Amino acid sequence: MRDVYKCRRCGKYVEEPVHCGTKAELLMSGKDRLALSKLISYILRHNPGAVGLKMSSEGWVRISDLVKGIRGVWVNRDRYKWVTEEHVRALAALDPKGRFEVKGGLIRARYGHSKSLGLKVVIDYEVDTESKVLYHGTTVTYLPSILKEGIKPMRRQFVHLTIDRDVACETGARHGKPVVVVIDAECLRKLGISVLKASEVIRLAEYVPASCIKNYFNC
């Protein structure tokens, strides 16, 4: 991931060292940004109790409580003692997949929640009625079962899809030799399976039947 900066003039969080014609303030290195992103994703999607958080039914937690938990309760607290609310807000603002949503002093993960959470997170997603083609990044290891049985959410509440081929390739590459499955969105709708808009590039579905898979390609 790229370094994160704050513009000294406009106050915007950016990935460029120079903004508004002046040198920006460095907030996070790319290494720290990646580590914090993974940690917050884990907490908000899978285990808020790991840092002593209680989550609302819509997935919200207070940013101040999240920071306190990361700095004080997390077993590697010395690793994250630099984290402030501003780091969390900057991370959310610049996340390329729109993983996080901030509202006032609250933050939540927009998607990716485990089924095993103590409560079922219910988010009122916008229904996508326009996308025609969707992509799912996976690996060659799982491809045969996907082509036979479709794509299941497994331990998560939804299957994660995207409208961006490159994002799908990046997702698959995190787990092995990547391959991207191409899905007919209209086929899902005809079967009564809603396509939900989790962020600008991420879409969700409860299940993708094998009959709605058009083809696949290697990255």
N, C-alpha and C positions, 0 to 999 in steps of 0.2 A: 504494500500500500504506500501511497505517497505521503510526504510530510504534510502536516496541517498548520496553517498560518492564520493570523488575524490581522486584517488590514488596519493600519494605524490611523487611517483617515475616515473610512466609511464604517469600520467595525465589522465587516463581513468576514466570515470564515472561508478561507480559500486554500487551494493547493499550490498556489504560485508564490514564490518568495518575494515577488514585487507586485504590488497592487495599487491602483490609483496613483501610479507614478512614483511610489515610494517603497522602501524596504518594509516588508511586513514582519510582524512579530511571530516567531516560531512557538507554536503551542505544543505540538506532539511530533515526534519522529514517526516515520512510517512503521517502524518496528513496534513502538508503543501503541500506535493507533490500531494495528492488527491485533495485538494482545488484548487491548481493552475491548475491541469490538467482539472478539470471541467470548470474552468473559461476560460482558453484558448480554450478549445473545443467549448464553447458557442460563444466566440468572432469569431473564425475562421470559424465555421460552420454556425452560425445563425445570428450574429449581430455585424459585425466589427464597425458599426457606434456607438455602445454603448461606445466605447472608442476613437471615433474620427478617425478611420482608414478608408482608401480607399483601396480596394482590387483589384488586377489585375484580368483579365478575367480567369486566371488560378489559382486563389485563393491565390496568394502570397501577403505577407505584409513584411515590414522590421521589423526585430527582435527589433531593437532599438526603432522603433515607437510603437511596441506592448508593450514593457516594459514601455515606457513613458506613454502610455495610461493607462495601469494597475495601475501605481503608481500615476498618476496625475488626470485622468479624471474619472476613475471608482468610483462609489459612496462609495465603501468601501475601498478607497485608503489607509487608515491607516492600514487595514488588510494586505495589500500587499506591503507595503513600503520597504520590504526587498528584493523584486524581482529584479534580475539583468539579463543581457543577458545570463550569464553562467547558471543560474537556468533554463531558457527556453531551452537552448541547452541540458542540462543534462536530463531534462524532456523528450524531444523529443528522445534522444538517447536510453533511457531505457524504453520507453513506450511498454508494453507487446503486444499491438495490432498493433503497428506501426501506430498510429493515425496521427503522424506529420512527415513532411518531411522538412529538412533544406538544403538549398543550398546557400553557402556563407553567406551573411547577411540577407537572406530571410527565411521565414517559411510559411508553409501552412498546412491545414488539408488535409490528403490524401483522406478522404471520409466523408460522413455524412452531406453534405451541404444541407441546407434548400432550397426548391423551392422558398421560399418567399424572398430570398436575392435580393438586388437591381439589381444584375447582375447574369447571369447564369454562374456558375463556370464550366469551361470545362477542364477536365484533360485527358490527353492521356494515358489511362490505357493499360497495357499489357493484352492480351486476354489469359485466362487460357484454354488450350485445353486438359489438362491431368487429372484434378480432376474428380473422378467418383461419389463421394458422398459428399454432402454439408449439413451443419446443420444451423438451424435458431432457436435461443433461444427466447422463448416467455413465456406466462403464460397460465394456464388452462382456464382463462377467455376468451382469444382470440382464443383458439384452435378450437372451433366449426365453427366459421366464416372462419378461415384459411382453414380448411379441405373442406369447401363448396366453397369458393370463391378464394382460393389461397392466396399468400402473396403479398400485394401491398406496394409500397414505402411510401404511405401516404404523410406526409409533407416533405419528403426528396426526393432527386433525384433518389436514387436507394434503392432496398431491400438489407439489410446487411446479408451476409451469412458468414460461416466460415468453414474451413477444420478441426477444432479442437472441439471435443465434449465438452471438459471442458470449453472452451471459450463460447460456446453456452449456457451451463448451467449457467455460471456466468452472462451472459447477461439477461437471463430469470429471474434469482433470484433478479435482481435489481428492478423488477416491480411487483413481487408477487410470487405465487407458480410456480416454473419453470417447463417448459416442452420443449423438443427439437423436432423440426420437421426435418425429414430426407428427403433430396431432391435428386433426380436422376439428376445429372449434364448432362448426355448424353441426357436425355429427353428434357432439356432446349435447348441444341444445335440443336436437331432435329427440334425443333419448331422455330428455328432462333433467339433464345434469347442468346446473348453472356454472358459468365461468365467472369467477369473482375477481375484482380488481383489488389487489393488495397494495400495490404501489404503481409507479409509472411503468415499470418493466415486468413486475411479477404478477402472475395470475394463479388462481387456486381453483381446484375442483375436488369434489368428494372422491371421485374415482374416474379413471380413464379406461374404458373397455378396449380390448384389443382391436375390436372392429373399427374404432375411431383413429387408429394409428395408420398414417398414410405411408410412411417409409422411415428410413433413418440414414444418418451419414456419420462418418468418422471426422473428428476435428483435426 
